[in-house]
Amino acid sequence: MTTHARIRLRRLRWRLTGLYAVGTAVCLVVLAGIASGIDADSRSSELDKDVDRTATALSRALYYDDGGFLHLEPLREDVLAAGSVPVAVLEWTTGGLAERFPGGGAVAPDVAAVAEGARGGETALGDVSVSGQSRRLAAAGVWNGDRIGAVVVAYGDPAAGLRDHDVLVRWLIFGCAGLVLLAAAAGHLLSGRSMRPAVLALDQQEQFLAEAAHELRTPLATLQLVTESGLREPERATEALRRSARLTAELGRLVSGLLVRARLAAGTVTAEREPLRLDLLVEQILEGYAVHLVAEPCIVLGDPDLLGQAVRNLVDNAVRHGGGTPVSVTVAEGRTSVRDHGPGVAAADRERMFERTVAGEGGGTGIGLSIVRWVAELHGGSARLLAADGGGTVAELVLPVHAVS
């Protein structure tokens, strides 16, 4: 894949990762906001119920006698009065609202305002300030005949609930941040996996183009030389046409082989394997090559077009890198050995030469031997380079011999 395509796909992957993260963050922020609001409302409602229950219960315990005197004795016996919720008793007198319990302190205006709300007979709720701190107040009336003569007020401290709420909010923030990071990581992984088919398709496209250039370059160059020769020498035009026809047929087989190989790599078709004489196939492929062939009859199970391309690549590679020296081909027991007398390949580089991106010194595309190995492995065989005795290189294509029953 080209560098530009890799950069574009990498950018796309990071955009998808960002979309995963942003989408998850928006959803989590909304859910966290809802959870925080529900928790705050729940704590506020619970505090209201607590002070309302205390004020209402104590207001029912107090009573006026027939002389209009408010009896506070039940407060000393009621456990609610001694509980965690502070209470006070306020009574309306001729001088205004006065505190009867626990002491005779002045009644703050905001407390008096809430107490006034209870004169209608319903418990009143409100927020007041006590010693500079916010308190939740509930005021429940005490009946004196047909009117409310006093109120019991209960003070609730929202600080504990607020502290717990703040802890929840912090956990929500940390949890959302962690989940966003997790979603970003998962999104990055999923986007990478989802893009693999596109990356594979691009790789296969570039592989097909590179293999097409490699396979078609030599026949097209030969065809050009043949046609130019026929044009320069009219008396050789008939022979040039015959050779052009053979080259055209070879190009057709090459194109068909390239298409088959591309479909095999894409998984849309499977290789057609049939018993064939490897020695005869190699002999046919070597027509037109100035090489020495020694072949023994042997039968292998394979695709003739693909095996032919593999053998042709081995020979082309030997001719290209052999330095003009004779090339010899030996076929025996499923093994096709192509030897040149060139400078050879260092032992450390032999395996690397089968990599697709490694090009030799002769100006090749660097995929000829990789195609050979691919064909060999597709047929259950192998391909390797060896050092030849006396100098040069031996390239081997080894295939399983097909036993004839």
N, C-alpha and C positions, 0 to 999 in steps of 0.2 A: 504494500500500500504506500502511496506517495506521502511525503511529509505534509503537504497541504491537506490531504484528506484526513490524515491522522489528527492534525490540529483542529480541523472542523469537527470531527467526531468527538475529540476530547472536550472541546467547548460545548458541544451539544450535551455531552454527558454531565458536565458541571451545571449546565442550565437545568437539566432534568433533576439533578440533585438539589439545586436551589428551589425548584418548584415543590419537590417533596417536602423540603424543610419549611418553606414558607406556608404551604398548605397545612402541614401538621401544626405549625406554630399558631396559625389563625384559629384552627379548630380548638387547640388546647387552651389558648387565651380565652376564647369564648366560654368553654366549659369551666375553666378555672374561675372566671368572673361569675358565672352562674353559681358554682359551688361556694365561692366566697360570699356572695349575696345571700344564698340560702342559709349558710352558717351564721352570718351576722343577724339575719331576721330570726333564726331559731333561738339564738342566745338572747336576743332582745325580748322575744316572746316568752322565753322561759323565766327571765328575770321579772317581767311583768306579772306572770302567773304567781311567782313566788311572793312578791310584795303584795299583790292583790289578795292572795289566800291568807297571808298573815294579817293584813289590815281588816279584812272582812270577818275573819274568825274572832279577832279580839273585839271588834266593834259589837259583835253579837253577845260577847261575854259581859260587856259593860251595860249599866242600866241607871236610869233615874228613878228615885223614889217619888212618892206622892208629893213630897215637899219640893221637888225640883232639884234635889241634890244628886250629883253624879257620883256614883260609887266606883272607886278604882281598885277595890280589894281583889277582884278576880284577876287583875294583872299580875299580882304577886303569886298567884297559884297556877297561872297558865304557863305552860312550857314555851309557848310561842313568844311570850314577852321576854323570856330569858334566852331566846335562841340567837342565831347568828345575824338575824335581821333587826337592826335597831328600830324601835318604835317610840312614838310620842303620842300624847293625847292633848288635843287642842279644844278649847271650849269658847263658845261665844258668850261674852259678858257684856254688861252695859258699856264697858270701856273698850270693847272690841275683842279680837281673838287673842286668847291667852293660853299659854302652855301650862297644863295641869300635871303632866307627867312627861319626863321624869323630874323636871324642875320648873322653875318659874322664869325661864329665859324668854327673851323677846322672840317673836315669830317673824321670820324673814318674809319680805314681801312675796317672793316667788313661792314659798311654802303656803302663805296665806291665799295666793291665787289658786293653787291646786285645791286647797281645802274648800274654798268657795265653790269649786266645781262639784263637790260632794253634797252640797246642800239640797240638791234635787233628789237625793235618795240613791243615786248610782255611785259606784266607786269611781273616783277620778284618778287619772294617772298623769304624771308630768315629770319633767326634768328640772331639778333644782341644783343649786350650788351650796355646798356645806363646807365651810373652812377652805374655800377655793377649789374644792374637788366636786366633780359632777356626781350626782346621785339620781337614782330613779325613785320617784315617790308615788305611793298609792295612798289615797285618803278615802276611808269608809265612814259613813255617818253613824252616829249614835242617836237613836230617837228619844226625844223628850216629849211624850204625848204625840201630837200630830205634826211635830216639826223636828228638824235636825238640830240638836242642841250642842253637839260636840262631834269631833271626828278623831278617828284613830289613824295616824299616819305611819307608814312603814317605809324605811329607807333601804333601797337596794344599791349595792356597790357594783357598777358595771366593769370595774377595772379587771377583775379576774377573768371575766368573759372576754374582754378585749385582749388580754394577754394571750389567752388560748386561741383567740381568733387570729392574732398576729402570728402565732406559731404555725397555725394552719396555712396562712397566706404564704409564709416563708417556705413551708414544705411544698406548697403548690408551685411556687416560683422555681424552686430547685428541681422539683419533679418535672415540670414543663420543660425546663432547660435541658434536663437529661433526656427526656423523650424526644425533644427536637433534634438533639445530637444523634440519638439512636435512629430516628427517622431519616436524618441526613445520611448516616452511614448505610442504612438499609436501602435508601433510595439510590445512593451511589452504586451499591452492589447490584441492585435490580436493574438500574439503567444500563450498567455494563453488560449484564446478562441479556437484556432485551436488545442491545445493539450488536450482540455477537453475530446474529444472522446477517446484518448489514455489513459488518466487518468481513465476515467470511465471503459474502457475495463480491465485495470489492476486491478481496484478495484473489478470489477465483477469476474475476474478470482480468485483473492485471496479470495473473499467471497465464491465462489463456492468450492474452496479447503477446506476452513475452515468449511463450512457447511457439505461437504462430510465427513470430519474427524469426525465431531460431530455426524452426523446421523449414520455413519457406525460403529463407535467404539463399541457400545454396542452389536449390532447383531453379529459382527465378533468375539467379545470376547465370547459371548454365544455359537456361532457355534464351536469355538475352544474347549470350555469346553465339549460340547456335543460329539464331535468327539473323544476327548481324553478319555471321559468316555466309549464310545463304544469300543475303542481299549483296554482299561484296563479290561473291563468286557464283554467278547464275548456274554454272554447270554443276554445282554442288547443292542446288536448291532442293532437289528431290530427297537427297540424304538428309538435308537440314529439316525438311518437313517431317520425315520419318522420326528423327530424333526429337523434334518438337512435339510430335504426337505422343511419344513415349514419356517425355518430360511432363506433358500436360496430364497424362494418365497418372503419373507419379504424384503430381500436385493434387489431383483429385483425391488419391488415396490419403495423402498427407492431411488434406483438409478434413476428410471424413474421420481420420484418426484423431485429429485435434478436437473435433466435435464430440467424438465418443469419449475421449479422455476428460473433456470438460463436463460431460454429463455424468461420467463415473465419479468425478470429484464432487459433483453436486448431489450425488446419490439418486439421480433420477433413473439411471439404468445400471445394469450389472454387466460385467465383462462376459463376452461369449467365449467360453473355453471349449476347445475341440482338440482331439488328437491330431498332431501334425508332425511331419518330419522336420526337425530343427535344421538338419544339415542341408536339406533342399531349400528351406526358407532362407538360410544365410547365403546359399549359393545364388539364389534369385536376387537378394538384396545387393550382393556384391557385383552384379553386372554393371559395368561402366567404371568400376574402381580398379586401379592398378595395384592389386594386392595379391599375396600368395595365400591360397586357401588349402587347408588340409582338413577334410571332414569325414567323419565316420557316421554311418546311419544311426540315428537315435530319434526316439519319439517322445514328445513332451505334450502336456495338456495346456493349451493357452490360446490367446487371441492373436491371430497371425498379424493383424495390422499393428497392434501395440508392440509385439515382439519384434516386428520388422523395424519399427521406429527406434526401439532400444538398440538393436544391432547397428542400425545406420548411424546412430549417435556415437556409439563406441568407435566405429571406423572413422567417422568424420573427425572425432576428437584426436585419434591417433594420427591421421593425415595432417591435421592442422598443427599439432605440437610435435610431430616426429622429425621436424627439421629437414624434410625432403628425403629421408631415408626410407627404405622399403618397409612396408607394413605387412605382417603375416597374421592370418586368422586360422584358429584351430577350433574344430567342433568335435566334441566327444563326450558321451555319457551326460548329456544335458548341460554341458559346460561350453560356453563360447568364450574363447580367449583371444584378445586382440593385442598384438605386441608391436610397439614401435621402438626405434633406436635413437630416440631423442634424448634430451638432457635428464629425463626422469623427474620424479616428484619426491620431495623429501618425505620421510616416513611420518613426520609430525603433521604434514599437510594433506596426506592421502585421504583421510576420512573427511576432512574439511572440503575437499574438492567436490563432494557430493551435495554440498549445501547449495541452495538455489541462487544465492546472491554472490557466490564466489566465481570469479572469472579467471581463466587462465591467461598466460602471456600472449596467446595468439590472437587476442581480440574477440573472443567469443562472448556470448551473452552470459555465460556462467550457469546455464540451466540444463545443458546437454546431459551431463552425468546425473543430475538430480532426476531427470526424466527416466534414465536407465534404472536407477534404484527404485523409483516409484513403480515402474513396470515389473521389476523383479519381485518386489514385495507383494504386489498385487497378485502375482502368480505363485506365491509361496516360496520364492527363491531369494537370492541375494546378489549384490554387486559390490566389487571391491577393486582396489588398485594394489598391484604388487611390483616390487622391484625385479626387473628382468636380469638374468645372468648376462654379464658382458655389457650392461648399461641399457638404459631405456626403461619402459614401463609396460606392464601387462595389465590390461583391464579385463576383468572377468564378469560374465553374466552367468550365474549358476541357477538352473531350473530343475525341479524334481523330474526324474525320468518317469514316463508313463508306462506302466507294465501292461503289455498286450496279453489278454487272456486267450 
